[in-house]
Amino acid sequence: MSSQSQSDRIIIFDTTLRDGEQSPGATLNVDEKLTIARQLARLGVDVIEAGFPFASPGDFEAVSRIADIVGTEDGPTICGLARATRQDIKTAAESLKPAANARIHTFIATSDIHLEYKLRKTRQDVLDIIPEMVAYAKSFVDDVEFSPEDAGRSDPEFLYQALEVAIASGATTVNIPDTVGYTTPSEFGGLIRGIKKNVPNIDQAIISVHGHNDLGLAVANFLEAVKNGARQLECTINGIGERAGNAALEELVMALHVRRHYFNPFFGRSPDSEESLTTIDTSQIYKTSRLVSNLTGMFVQPNKAIVGANAFAHESGIHQDGVLKHKLTYEIMDAQMIGLTDNQIVLGKHSGRNAFRARLKELGFDLADQELNKAFLRFKDLADKKKEITDWDLEAIVNDEIQQTPELFRLERVQVSCGDPAQPTATVTVLTPDGQELTDAAIGTGPVDAVYKAINRVVNLPNQLIEFSVKSVTEGIDAIGEVTIRLRCEGRIFSGHAANTDIVVASAHAYTHALNRLYVAVQKGNVIHPQRDDVAQSILPVRL
């Protein structure tokens, strides 16, 4: 991929499965990562950063499976992250072998604060490491990306040197990360402009940007970078990621789409050109947002731009009157543009398996036979309870069934008694990993509290519930309720999600889901985190 061939559009580099997964509690298993990767391919992203292969066997497997199944000739480029070490790079290369189009993304810090306190290296040490490690990555794949970590706080003159040697050694993309979300739009745009002016061989590589949202400026920084020559944007669905998250893919894509007449001249186009600036299928945005939210347990705030529940809602009488007369009075984009359509009644309790499968395919779900059977049983059960089944109901059922978290502890039965003045009491039966069926009961301050206490008595995994949220999928008294919970254990956060017409049952399943994640983590132990200083120092060789 040459910089010239891509200079007239934006490359969307999605790092939901790598940086996004580093959000506390957003850990995904291999099957969940593959499910998201497939949807990202439908969305039309150019590059999927599938993980950090050296971090753990699970990450290696996820990258390898995504490379094999999603990384087809006509699919997205599959990328693996690697620190500037031979072990990381070789492992990334091994995991990416099945991909038709593979990229190794290697990085090392360049800011003085990182050099002194994290790497304990001099600038010259780093300038010696970069060409050797970029060339080593190049020996495995043609497509190599290099990132100078914490570029936003690096000395510009040293940054120019680092980028020049990286490109000379074979880097086809150079990524400029605002690792701690420190810069402002004018500063970040100026940084990109300086790189374009002062790195002699910059025309041989694509300029990429990566940024965090600590000051709420990530998207604004990226758009300013685009105006100054950046042509790849590294972003995540719903803006999830470390700390305050990453630049949100949906916000960037829709900003470039809605305001393309403003951005066109920066790409050498006529201001009136209607051609899209990205390859994203915007009708897949809302579905992708929902899938990532459900599988990660990261709730989307109602007032979130583009994909929030209130993004296309109008409460003010003045606004409502204007929209009814003409949408453009208060709406700058159509909800259908992101795939958010009115509820459609599609199936009923007399609908058969083939009709169910066909409708799911229309919605973008291609399920294996076992998954389809489970989802169909859920659909039939729901159809007995609801007269009207909508597309949103179907999506909730499928998303709930394909989460693939191992059912080490399986909730068999839950029964609750509560009322005023009765004391809430719950009885649960749980199938344990060793095949025992255990029943216990507990009282609580409410029905959900009683259920969780009863489950805790059986499972016996100490934890602290830190978040509990419930939302309805559709309107009406018989609506499916989605429950998302997050719990903490020894500093780590685990999420759970479930959907059911009975909120108490959904709450019980969501809690069991999170406990299964916790149990797996306890069994496997900790994994390497690519941005934790202690781990980076312990593995990075003193001399390469």
C-alpha positions in Angstrom: 0.0 0.0 0.0 1.7 3.2 -1.1 1.0 6.6 0.4 0.2 8.0 -3.0 -2.5 5.4 -3.7 -4.3 6.3 -0.5 -3.8 10.1 -0.4 -7.3 10.9 -1.6 -9.2 9.1 1.2 -8.9 8.1 4.8 -7.8 4.7 5.9 -9.8 3.5 8.9 -7.7 1.5 11.3 -9.8 -0.1 14.0 -8.2 -1.0 17.3 -11.3 -2.1 19.2 -9.9 -5.6 19.7 -6.6 -4.3 21.0 -6.6 -0.9 22.6 -10.4 -1.0 23.1 -10.1 -4.3 24.9 -7.8 -2.7 27.4 -10.7 -0.8 28.9 -11.2 -2.1 32.5 -13.7 -5.0 32.3 -13.8 -5.2 28.5 -11.8 -8.4 28.2 -13.1 -10.6 25.3 -12.6 -14.3 24.6 -11.5 -15.6 21.3 -15.0 -16.3 19.9 -16.2 -12.9 20.9 -13.2 -11.2 19.2 -13.9 -13.2 16.1 -17.6 -12.1 16.2 -16.6 -8.5 16.4 -13.9 -8.9 13.7 -16.5 -10.3 11.3 -18.8 -7.3 11.9 -15.9 -4.9 11.5 -15.3 -6.4 8.1 -19.0 -5.9 7.2 -18.6 -2.3 8.4 -15.8 -1.9 5.9 -12.8 -1.0 8.0 -9.5 -1.1 6.2 -7.3 -2.5 9.0 -8.2 -4.5 12.1 -5.7 -4.5 14.9 -6.7 -7.9 16.2 -4.6 -7.9 19.3 -1.1 -8.1 21.0 -0.1 -11.7 20.1 2.8 -11.9 22.6 0.6 -10.9 25.5 -1.0 -14.3 26.1 -1.8 -17.6 24.3 -5.4 -16.3 24.1 -4.4 -13.2 22.3 -2.2 -15.2 19.9 -5.1 -17.6 19.1 -7.5 -14.7 18.6 -5.2 -12.9 16.1 -4.5 -16.2 14.3 -8.1 -17.1 14.0 -9.1 -13.6 12.8 -6.2 -13.7 10.3 -7.5 -17.0 9.0 -11.2 -16.4 8.9 -11.6 -12.6 8.4 -8.2 -11.8 6.7 -9.3 -13.0 3.3 -7.9 -11.6 0.0 -10.8 -9.1 -0.3 -11.1 -8.5 3.4 -9.4 -6.1 5.7 -5.7 -6.0 6.6 -5.1 -7.9 9.8 -2.6 -6.2 12.2 -0.8 -7.5 15.3 0.9 -5.2 17.9 4.5 -5.8 18.9 6.9 -3.9 21.1 10.3 -3.3 19.5 11.7 -6.7 20.5 12.5 -9.8 18.5 10.2 -12.0 20.7 7.2 -9.7 20.2 7.8 -9.3 16.4 8.4 -12.9 15.7 5.3 -14.0 17.7 3.2 -11.4 15.8 4.5 -12.7 12.5 3.6 -16.3 13.4 0.0 -15.3 14.4 -0.5 -13.3 11.2 0.6 -16.1 8.8 -3.0 -17.1 7.7 -3.9 -13.5 6.7 -3.9 -12.6 3.0 -2.9 -9.0 4.0 -0.9 -8.8 7.2 0.7 -5.9 9.1 3.0 -5.9 12.0 2.7 -2.7 14.2 5.8 -2.2 16.3 6.4 0.6 18.8 8.9 2.1 21.2 8.6 5.3 23.3 10.3 8.5 22.2 9.3 11.1 24.9 12.0 12.0 27.4 9.8 11.1 30.3 9.2 7.5 28.9 12.9 7.1 28.1 14.0 8.1 31.6 11.4 6.4 33.7 10.1 3.5 31.6 12.7 2.4 29.2 15.8 3.7 31.0 17.4 4.4 27.6 19.0 7.3 25.8 17.8 8.8 22.6 20.7 7.2 20.8 19.7 3.8 22.2 16.2 4.2 20.7 17.6 5.4 17.4 19.7 2.2 17.3 16.7 -0.1 18.1 14.2 1.4 15.6 16.0 0.5 12.3 16.9 -3.0 13.5 13.4 -3.9 14.7 11.6 -2.3 11.8 13.8 -4.2 9.4 13.2 -7.4 11.4 9.5 -6.9 11.1 9.9 -6.2 7.4 11.6 -9.6 7.0 8.2 -11.2 7.8 5.7 -8.9 6.1 5.7 -6.1 3.5 3.3 -3.9 5.5 5.1 -2.5 8.6 3.7 0.2 10.9 6.0 2.0 13.4 4.8 4.1 16.3 6.9 6.4 18.5 4.9 6.0 21.7 4.0 9.3 23.5 4.8 11.3 20.3 2.6 14.1 21.6 5.1 14.8 24.4 8.3 14.0 22.4 10.8 16.6 21.3 9.9 17.3 17.7 13.4 17.2 16.4 14.1 13.8 17.9 10.7 12.6 16.7 11.7 13.6 13.1 14.9 11.5 13.4 13.0 8.5 14.7 10.5 8.6 11.9 13.1 9.1 9.2 15.1 6.0 10.3 11.9 3.9 10.6 10.8 4.8 7.1 14.3 4.2 5.7 14.2 0.7 7.3 10.9 -0.3 5.7 8.0 1.2 7.6 5.1 1.8 5.2 3.0 3.6 7.9 4.2 5.9 10.7 1.7 6.4 13.5 1.8 9.5 15.7 0.2 8.6 19.0 -1.1 11.1 21.5 -0.7 8.3 24.1 -1.9 10.3 27.1 -4.5 12.5 25.4 -2.5 15.6 26.2 -2.5 17.7 23.0 -5.0 20.3 21.7 -6.2 20.3 18.1 -4.0 23.2 17.0 -0.9 21.5 18.6 -1.7 18.1 17.1 -2.3 19.6 13.7 1.0 21.5 14.0 2.8 18.3 14.9 1.6 16.6 11.7 2.4 19.6 9.7 5.9 19.7 11.1 6.4 16.0 10.3 5.3 16.6 6.7 7.8 19.4 6.4 10.8 18.1 8.3 11.0 14.3 7.7 12.7 14.0 4.3 11.3 10.6 3.3 7.8 11.1 4.7 6.3 10.8 1.2 7.3 7.1 1.3 4.9 6.3 4.2 1.3 7.0 5.2 0.9 9.3 8.3 -1.4 7.7 10.9 -2.7 9.1 14.1 -3.7 7.4 17.4 -5.1 9.4 20.3 -6.8 9.1 23.7 -9.7 11.1 25.0 -8.5 12.2 28.4 -9.4 15.8 27.7 -12.3 15.0 25.4 -10.3 16.2 22.4 -9.4 13.0 20.5 -11.8 13.4 17.6 -11.1 17.1 17.2 -7.4 16.3 17.2 -7.8 13.7 14.5 -9.8 16.0 12.3 -7.2 18.7 12.6 -4.5 16.0 11.8 -6.5 15.1 8.6 -6.4 18.7 7.4 -2.6 18.6 7.8 -1.9 15.4 6.0 -2.8 12.4 8.2 -4.4 9.7 6.1 -5.0 6.9 8.6 -7.1 7.2 11.7 -6.7 4.7 14.5 -10.0 4.5 16.4 -12.4 2.2 18.3 -16.1 1.5 18.2 -17.9 3.6 20.8 -14.6 5.2 21.6 -13.7 2.5 24.2 -10.1 2.1 25.3 -7.5 2.9 28.0 -8.7 5.4 30.6 -11.1 7.9 28.9 -11.0 5.8 25.7 -9.8 6.4 22.1 -11.1 8.5 19.3 -14.5 7.1 18.4 -14.8 5.5 14.9 -18.4 6.4 14.4 -17.8 10.1 15.3 -14.9 10.4 12.9 -16.6 8.6 10.0 -19.8 10.6 10.3 -17.9 13.9 10.8 -16.1 13.2 7.5 -19.3 12.2 5.8 -21.6 14.9 7.0 -19.0 17.6 6.5 -17.3 16.2 3.4 -17.8 19.4 1.5 -15.6 21.1 4.1 -13.0 18.4 4.1 -12.9 17.7 0.3 -10.4 20.4 -0.6 -7.8 18.9 1.9 -7.9 15.8 -0.3 -7.6 17.6 -3.6 -11.3 17.2 -4.4 -13.9 19.6 -5.5 -15.8 20.9 -2.5 -19.0 19.7 -4.2 -17.8 16.1 -4.5 -20.3 13.6 -3.0 -17.8 10.7 -3.0 -17.2 9.3 0.5 -13.9 10.0 2.2 -13.8 6.5 3.8 -14.8 2.9 2.8 -17.1 2.6 5.8 -20.7 1.3 5.2 -22.4 3.7 7.5 -25.6 1.6 7.7 -23.6 -0.9 9.8 -22.5 1.6 12.4 -25.4 1.2 14.9 -25.4 -2.6 14.7 -21.6 -2.6 15.3 -21.9 -0.3 18.2 -24.6 -2.5 19.8 -22.5 -5.6 19.3 -19.4 -4.2 20.9 -21.4 -2.7 23.8 -23.1 -6.0 24.5 -19.9 -8.2 24.2 -17.7 -5.9 26.2 -20.2 -4.8 28.8 -19.3 -1.2 28.1 -22.6 0.7 28.3 -23.1 3.5 25.7 -24.2 6.7 27.4 -27.6 8.0 26.2 -26.2 11.3 25.0 -23.2 9.7 23.1 -22.8 11.3 19.7 -24.0 9.2 16.7 -24.9 6.0 18.6 -26.4 7.1 21.9 -30.1 6.5 22.6 -30.8 10.2 22.6 -28.7 11.0 19.5 -31.9 11.3 17.3 -34.4 12.1 20.1 -36.1 15.5 20.4 -37.8 16.6 23.6 -38.0 20.3 23.1 -41.4 21.4 21.7 -39.7 23.9 19.4 -37.3 21.2 18.1 -40.2 18.7 17.7 -42.2 21.2 15.7 -39.3 22.0 13.5 -38.4 18.4 12.8 -42.0 17.5 11.9 -42.0 20.4 9.4 -38.6 19.5 8.0 -35.9 17.2 9.4 -33.0 19.4 8.5 -34.2 22.1 10.9 -32.7 20.2 13.8 -31.1 17.1 12.3 -27.8 17.2 10.4 -28.0 13.4 9.5 -30.7 10.8 9.0 -30.9 8.0 11.6 -31.3 5.5 8.8 -27.8 6.5 7.6 -26.2 4.7 10.6 -28.6 1.7 10.3 -31.0 2.9 13.0 -34.5 2.1 11.5 -38.0 2.0 12.9 -38.9 -1.2 14.6 -40.2 -3.7 12.1 -42.5 -6.6 13.0 -40.8 -9.5 11.2 -41.7 -12.8 12.8 -44.2 -14.5 15.1 -44.6 -17.6 17.1 -45.7 -19.6 14.0 -42.5 -18.7 12.1 -40.2 -21.6 11.2 -36.5 -22.1 11.5 -35.8 -21.2 7.9 -37.6 -17.9 8.1 -35.8 -17.2 11.3 -32.4 -17.9 9.7 -33.2 -15.9 6.6 -34.2 -12.8 8.7 -31.0 -13.1 10.8 -28.9 -13.1 7.6 -30.7 -10.0 6.5 -29.7 -8.4 9.8 -26.1 -9.4 9.2 -25.9 -12.5 11.5 -24.6 -15.8 9.9 -24.8 -18.3 12.7 -23.5 -21.8 13.0 -26.1 -24.6 13.4 -25.5 -24.9 17.1 -25.8 -21.1 17.7 -28.9 -21.0 15.4 -30.6 -23.7 17.4 -30.0 -21.9 20.7 -31.2 -18.6 19.3 -34.3 -20.2 17.7 -35.3 -21.7 21.0 -34.9 -18.3 22.6 -37.0 -16.8 19.8 -39.8 -19.3 20.3 -39.8 -18.7 24.0 -40.0 -14.9 23.4 -42.7 -15.3 20.8 -44.9 -17.0 23.5 -44.5 -14.0 25.7 -44.6 -11.1 23.1 -47.1 -10.7 20.4 -44.9 -8.4 18.3 -41.2 -9.5 17.6 -39.0 -6.7 16.2 -35.6 -6.6 14.6 -34.2 -5.1 17.8 -35.6 -8.1 19.8 -33.9 -10.5 17.4 -30.6 -8.6 17.7 -30.9 -8.8 21.5 -31.5 -12.6 21.4 -28.6 -13.3 19.0 -26.1 -11.0 20.8 -27.0 -12.7 24.0 -26.5 -16.2 22.6 -23.3 -15.6 20.7 -21.2 -14.2 23.6 -19.5 -17.6 24.0 -18.3 -17.2 27.5 -17.7 -20.7 28.8 -20.6 -21.9 31.0 -18.3 -23.1 33.8 -21.0 -22.1 36.3 -24.4 -22.5 34.6 -27.5 -21.0 36.2 -30.2 -23.8 36.0 -33.1 -22.2 38.0 -33.8 -18.9 39.8 -36.9 -18.2 41.9 -37.6 -15.0 43.8 -40.2 -14.0 46.4 -40.6 -10.3 47.2 -43.2 -7.7 48.0 -44.2 -5.1 50.5 -43.8 -5.9 53.4 -42.3 -9.3 52.5 -38.5 -9.7 52.7 -36.9 -10.4 49.2 -35.8 -14.0 49.1 -34.1 -15.9 46.2 -33.4 -19.5 45.6 -30.9 -20.5 42.9 -29.6 -23.8 41.4 -26.2 -23.7 39.8 -24.4 -26.4 37.8 -20.7 -26.1 38.9 -17.6 -26.8 36.6 -17.2 -30.3 38.2 -20.8 -31.2 37.4 -22.4 -30.8 40.8 -25.9 -29.2 40.9 -26.0 -27.0 44.0 -29.0 -25.1 45.4 -28.9 -22.3 47.9 -31.0 -19.4 49.1 -30.5 -15.9 50.5 -32.3 -12.8 51.5 -31.5 -9.3 50.3 -32.5 -5.7 50.2 -34.2 -6.4 46.9 -34.9 -9.3 44.5 -31.6 -8.8 42.5 -29.6 -8.4 45.6 -31.1 -11.6 47.0 -30.3 -13.5 43.8 -26.7 -12.3 43.7 -26.2 -13.3 47.4 -27.6 -16.7 46.7 -25.3 -17.2 43.7 -22.3 -16.0 45.7 -23.0 -18.7 48.3 -22.8 -21.4 45.6 -20.0 -20.0 43.5 -17.8 -18.7 46.3 -15.8 -16.2 44.2 -15.2 -13.0 46.3 -16.0 -9.9 44.3 -17.5 -6.4 44.5 -20.4 -5.3 42.3 -19.5 -1.8 41.0 -22.0 -1.2 38.3 -25.5 -2.4 37.5 -27.6 -1.1 34.6 -30.8 -2.1 33.0 -32.4 -0.8 29.7 -35.3 -1.9 27.6 -34.6 -3.0 24.0 -38.1 -1.8 22.7 -41.0 0.0 24.2 -43.9 -1.7 25.9 -44.5 -3.6 29.2 -43.4 -6.8 27.5 -40.1 -5.4 26.2 -36.9 -7.4 26.5 -34.7 -5.9 29.2 -30.9 -5.9 28.8 -28.8 -6.0 32.0 -25.1 -5.1 32.1 -23.1 -5.5 35.2 -19.4 -5.0 36.2 -17.7 -6.4 39.2 -14.2 -6.0 40.7 -11.9 -8.6 42.1 -8.3 -7.8 43.2 -8.1 -4.7 41.1 -9.5 -6.3 37.9 -12.9 -5.6 36.4 -15.1 -8.2 34.8 -18.4 -7.5 32.9 -21.5 -9.6 32.2 -24.5 -9.0 29.9 -27.8 -10.8 29.4 -31.2 -10.1 27.9 -34.6 -11.5 29.0 -38.2 -10.3 29.3 -37.8 -11.0 33.1 -35.3 -8.4 34.5 -34.5 -10.6 37.5 -33.6 -13.6 35.3 -31.5 -11.3 33.0 -29.8 -10.0 36.1 -29.0 -13.5 37.3 -27.6 -14.6 34.0 -25.5 -11.4 33.6 -24.0 -11.9 37.0 -23.2 -15.6 36.2 -21.6 -14.5 32.9 -19.3 -12.1 34.8 -18.4 -14.7 37.4 -17.4 -17.1 34.6 -15.1 -14.5 33.2 -13.6 -14.0 36.7 -13.2 -17.8 37.2 -11.4 -18.1 33.9 -9.0 -15.2 34.8 -8.3 -16.9 38.2 -7.5 -20.1 36.5 -5.2 -18.5 33.8 -3.5 -15.8 35.9 -2.5 -12.4 34.6 -1.4 -11.6 31.0 1.0 -9.1 29.6 -0.3 -5.6 29.1 1.5 -3.7 26.3 1.5 -0.3 28.1 2.3 -1.3 31.7 5.8 -0.1 32.5 6.8 -3.0 34.8 6.1 -5.6 32.1 7.6 -3.6 29.3 10.8 -3.2 31.3 11.0 -6.8 32.4 11.0 -8.1 28.9 12.7 -5.4 26.8 16.4 -6.3 26.4 19.0 -3.8 27.6 20.8 -4.1 24.2 19.5 -5.4 20.9 
